Amino acid sequence: VFNDGAAYRFITKKEKDITVKWEEVQLNFDRDYNTLMPYVRDLRNPKDPYISSFEAQYENKKISEFAKDTLAFLPFLIDFKNNKKAVFLEANLEDYPGLFVTNNKSKSGFESRFSKFPLQEKNGGFNNINRLITERADYLVQTKGTRNFPWRIIVISKNDADLANNDMVQKLSEPTKIKDISWIKPGKVAWDWWNDWNIYNIDFKAGINTQTYKYYIDFASKNKVEYVVLDEGWSLEDDIMKHNPNVDLEALIAYGKERNVGIILWSSWMALTKNTLGIFKNYANLGIKGFKVDFLDRDDAKMVNSVYDIAQKAADSKLLLDFHDMYKPTGIQRTFPNILNFEGVKGLENNKWTPNDDVPLYDCSIPFIRMMAGPMDYTPGAMR
């Protein structure tokens, strides 16, 4: 219990491994309060609500008006009026699925839903680079018998600014597993994909090629931007050990090094996890500074474990990480501070294809809800 909220978790102490079938979480309220709720959308498989981008604007609805036949993900806000608000979160999510909620039968509160453990998968989803689940077990996870389970958190505030300044998730998470963090250098990034590699007043053809990336490196150096990201297209989407012949990666690494600009590579989660250790060692040896890992789109226990595995292997190779199409942060950034950022937000890139979003309202909401969970890669900075 803290001055600004409370949290609970289950702890088991059994000699043998256990199978967790379900966990019941109930949130009940004395009145039909308003909520700001992010509903599941942008499904990679229209029949599976547990595979999505975790990007949604907040819908202002009463508890009883929770959208029918759908789920919402965390964090979300309950407005008790008179400036009193509460935000529901989770922390220390490891070897366990993430928590969703739906309306309870009486429509007076919310109850838990979880993604059951994947048994069979196939390629599909966006550009066929997601791993869609074709068969699930009848349990959430098979795990160690002696362990701590995720924290369930309610943060309470009488002042909205206190929500923006809250660090409950951070302080309930496991301390760092990286002894030497001196190599971890956060920074800004020049992003090619946002404006479709489109630069002008040049004497070469802009695109996914060495000349264009040198232009980006020059821009980054001039404006003291620490990194340039090579987004999709620098390699084959399903095999990032095979380079685009128009991109001289080693030349770009050397060019960036001369100008104090690091190179970060994009990869889908599916391509990276074919050989995570080998890929990280190869590119770290070349001088790459980190990876932007995209299209995870799940938070079942198998995916959560994969995120920890990627974080550890990246740390071993002294590589930074930025997770996109990722579930909300739950404190792993404290355990592995080489994870600089997470998407899990309906970032400004959505303006390219959803022009009717109420972006000003969302901008004024996310610091007090989504960012309570942790860092947020909102992809700002584009202008027309």
Summary of the structure (lengths in Angstrom):
residues: 384
radius of gyration: 21.4
end to end distance: 47.7
largest distance: 68.5
contacts: 1198
relative contact order: 0.15
helix: 24%
strand: 29%
